Amino acid sequence: MEQSSQTPGDPAQTAQSSSVSRTIDVAILGGRKFKGRWRPPKTMTLVSLLGGRELDLREAEIPPEGITINAFGLIGGTHVIVPDGVNVEVSGFSGLGGRRVDSHAEPGAPGKSVVRLHVFGAVGGLKVESRPAGDNAISDA
């Protein structure tokens, strides 16, 4: 029996399989970072106890129907970078932590993909920002 060394949430694995529709990624200690050229599944569920999550979707292949990201964390925030023009829908709860959405998309703009974020955390906030591909400047917090 052959075993893969890749985890279900590994961007390399996701990019290889266009039939992946749902991924669950669990981190106990330490954060997760997804960036570069990859194909996210239609639904991603990210769970972390101690550590944040960063998802850079600027080079991701987002399908026209969009994607849904469910993030659950005990301690640690969620930072999502979307390409300019992508619609963002946000819901969820943060016990101790703020929520900042800085998207350059017009809400509900026709013909644009949608990134749906459902973020729940006890300690840690959510930051969503739009940046063009190749802009690696760190924005103010």
C-alpha beads as a LAMMPS data file, in Angstrom:
LAMMPS data file: protein, C-alpha beads

141 atoms
140 bonds

1 atom types
1 bond types

-500.0 500.0 xlo xhi
-500.0 500.0 ylo yhi
-500.0 500.0 zlo zhi

Masses

1 110.0

Atoms # bond

1 1 1 0.000 0.000 0.000
2 1 1 1.492 3.316 -1.075
3 1 1 1.195 6.317 1.227
4 1 1 1.432 9.948 0.211
5 1 1 3.681 12.291 2.152
6 1 1 1.352 15.197 1.397
7 1 1 -1.343 16.343 3.798
8 1 1 -4.921 16.887 2.588
9 1 1 -4.483 20.670 2.785
10 1 1 -1.152 20.708 0.974
11 1 1 -1.367 23.288 -1.839
12 1 1 0.835 21.079 -4.030
13 1 1 -1.645 18.229 -3.778
14 1 1 -4.616 20.535 -4.315
15 1 1 -3.034 21.979 -7.458
16 1 1 -2.512 18.496 -8.900
17 1 1 -6.081 17.362 -8.389
18 1 1 -8.808 19.369 -10.089
19 1 1 -11.463 17.024 -8.678
20 1 1 -10.845 18.031 -5.026
21 1 1 -13.986 19.724 -3.762
22 1 1 -13.381 19.726 0.001
23 1 1 -10.261 19.843 2.165
24 1 1 -9.792 19.770 5.939
25 1 1 -6.503 20.981 7.398
26 1 1 -5.760 20.668 11.143
27 1 1 -2.845 22.326 12.965
28 1 1 -2.264 21.747 16.684
29 1 1 0.806 23.948 17.293
30 1 1 1.947 26.371 14.641
31 1 1 0.323 28.232 11.820
32 1 1 -0.457 27.457 8.202
33 1 1 0.438 29.433 5.120
34 1 1 -0.964 28.876 1.635
35 1 1 0.554 30.941 -1.181
36 1 1 1.830 30.766 -4.724
37 1 1 0.146 29.146 -7.683
38 1 1 -2.417 26.624 -6.469
39 1 1 -5.985 25.483 -7.024
40 1 1 -7.989 25.716 -3.791
41 1 1 -10.871 23.292 -3.336
42 1 1 -14.433 24.605 -3.452
43 1 1 -14.585 24.274 0.345
44 1 1 -11.609 24.506 2.723
45 1 1 -11.925 23.927 6.448
46 1 1 -8.954 25.069 8.517
47 1 1 -8.720 24.194 12.206
48 1 1 -5.929 25.385 14.489
49 1 1 -5.445 25.416 18.243
50 1 1 -2.344 27.607 18.642
51 1 1 -1.255 29.443 15.522
52 1 1 -2.630 31.629 12.792
53 1 1 -3.480 31.103 9.167
54 1 1 -2.429 33.052 6.083
55 1 1 -4.029 32.454 2.714
56 1 1 -2.634 34.331 -0.263
57 1 1 -5.103 33.825 -3.104
58 1 1 -3.539 36.237 -5.603
59 1 1 -2.064 33.439 -7.740
60 1 1 -4.695 30.838 -6.874
61 1 1 -7.017 29.530 -9.560
62 1 1 -10.389 30.543 -8.118
63 1 1 -13.305 28.986 -10.025
64 1 1 -16.079 31.258 -11.351
65 1 1 -18.518 29.944 -8.719
66 1 1 -16.023 30.952 -6.014
67 1 1 -14.698 29.186 -2.929
68 1 1 -15.718 28.858 0.710
69 1 1 -13.181 28.952 3.536
70 1 1 -14.214 27.875 7.045
71 1 1 -11.560 28.763 9.643
72 1 1 -11.764 27.763 13.307
73 1 1 -9.084 28.739 15.810
74 1 1 -8.538 28.911 19.538
75 1 1 -5.562 31.304 19.579
76 1 1 -4.341 32.869 16.341
77 1 1 -5.688 35.122 13.646
78 1 1 -6.600 34.679 10.008
79 1 1 -5.043 36.807 7.243
80 1 1 -6.427 36.492 3.708
81 1 1 -5.036 38.284 0.649
82 1 1 -7.295 38.326 -2.400
83 1 1 -6.603 39.609 -5.902
84 1 1 -8.070 43.001 -6.762
85 1 1 -11.625 42.710 -8.039
86 1 1 -12.578 39.468 -6.269
87 1 1 -15.743 39.724 -4.179
88 1 1 -15.400 38.846 -0.493
89 1 1 -18.210 37.750 1.828
90 1 1 -17.367 37.559 5.547
91 1 1 -19.194 36.016 8.488
92 1 1 -18.227 34.516 11.816
93 1 1 -17.214 35.430 15.347
94 1 1 -14.072 36.678 17.092
95 1 1 -14.049 36.678 20.893
96 1 1 -10.940 38.827 21.381
97 1 1 -9.757 40.233 18.107
98 1 1 -10.825 42.656 15.461
99 1 1 -12.100 42.278 11.949
100 1 1 -10.740 44.309 9.060
101 1 1 -11.855 43.911 5.468
102 1 1 -10.036 46.075 2.923
103 1 1 -11.221 44.811 -0.443
104 1 1 -11.120 46.831 -3.654
105 1 1 -13.961 44.856 -5.211
106 1 1 -17.421 46.250 -5.725
107 1 1 -19.785 44.092 -3.657
108 1 1 -21.713 41.772 -5.916
109 1 1 -19.875 42.853 -9.061
110 1 1 -21.212 40.617 -11.845
111 1 1 -18.854 38.113 -13.415
112 1 1 -16.373 38.151 -10.542
113 1 1 -15.450 35.197 -8.357
114 1 1 -16.490 35.165 -4.715
115 1 1 -14.400 34.189 -1.695
116 1 1 -16.724 33.309 1.192
117 1 1 -15.028 33.424 4.611
118 1 1 -16.633 31.931 7.719
119 1 1 -14.133 32.648 10.516
120 1 1 -14.595 31.691 14.168
121 1 1 -11.966 32.342 16.842
122 1 1 -11.617 32.820 20.571
123 1 1 -8.443 34.959 20.545
124 1 1 -7.374 36.366 17.203
125 1 1 -8.902 38.506 14.516
126 1 1 -9.510 38.492 10.798
127 1 1 -7.757 40.646 8.225
128 1 1 -8.758 40.576 4.568
129 1 1 -7.004 42.712 2.001
130 1 1 -6.777 43.145 -1.759
131 1 1 -3.403 43.404 -3.417
132 1 1 -2.250 42.973 -6.991
133 1 1 -0.124 39.911 -7.740
134 1 1 3.550 40.524 -7.101
135 1 1 2.943 43.165 -4.409
136 1 1 4.688 41.715 -1.367
137 1 1 4.659 44.912 0.676
138 1 1 3.450 44.435 4.225
139 1 1 0.398 46.584 4.834
140 1 1 -0.358 48.333 8.096
141 1 1 -2.138 46.221 10.696

Bonds

1 1 1 2
2 1 2 3
3 1 3 4
4 1 4 5
5 1 5 6
6 1 6 7
7 1 7 8
8 1 8 9
9 1 9 10
10 1 10 11
11 1 11 12
12 1 12 13
13 1 13 14
14 1 14 15
15 1 15 16
16 1 16 17
17 1 17 18
18 1 18 19
19 1 19 20
20 1 20 21
21 1 21 22
22 1 22 23
23 1 23 24
24 1 24 25
25 1 25 26
26 1 26 27
27 1 27 28
28 1 28 29
29 1 29 30
30 1 30 31
31 1 31 32
32 1 32 33
33 1 33 34
34 1 34 35
35 1 35 36
36 1 36 37
37 1 37 38
38 1 38 39
39 1 39 40
40 1 40 41
41 1 41 42
42 1 42 43
43 1 43 44
44 1 44 45
45 1 45 46
46 1 46 47
47 1 47 48
48 1 48 49
49 1 49 50
50 1 50 51
51 1 51 52
52 1 52 53
53 1 53 54
54 1 54 55
55 1 55 56
56 1 56 57
57 1 57 58
58 1 58 59
59 1 59 60
60 1 60 61
61 1 61 62
62 1 62 63
63 1 63 64
64 1 64 65
65 1 65 66
66 1 66 67
67 1 67 68
68 1 68 69
69 1 69 70
70 1 70 71
71 1 71 72
72 1 72 73
73 1 73 74
74 1 74 75
75 1 75 76
76 1 76 77
77 1 77 78
78 1 78 79
79 1 79 80
80 1 80 81
81 1 81 82
82 1 82 83
83 1 83 84
84 1 84 85
85 1 85 86
86 1 86 87
87 1 87 88
88 1 88 89
89 1 89 90
90 1 90 91
91 1 91 92
92 1 92 93
93 1 93 94
94 1 94 95
95 1 95 96
96 1 96 97
97 1 97 98
98 1 98 99
99 1 99 100
100 1 100 101
101 1 101 102
102 1 102 103
103 1 103 104
104 1 104 105
105 1 105 106
106 1 106 107
107 1 107 108
108 1 108 109
109 1 109 110
110 1 110 111
111 1 111 112
112 1 112 113
113 1 113 114
114 1 114 115
115 1 115 116
116 1 116 117
117 1 117 118
118 1 118 119
119 1 119 120
120 1 120 121
121 1 121 122
122 1 122 123
123 1 123 124
124 1 124 125
125 1 125 126
126 1 126 127
127 1 127 128
128 1 128 129
129 1 129 130
130 1 130 131
131 1 131 132
132 1 132 133
133 1 133 134
134 1 134 135
135 1 135 136
136 1 136 137
137 1 137 138
138 1 138 139
139 1 139 140
140 1 140 141
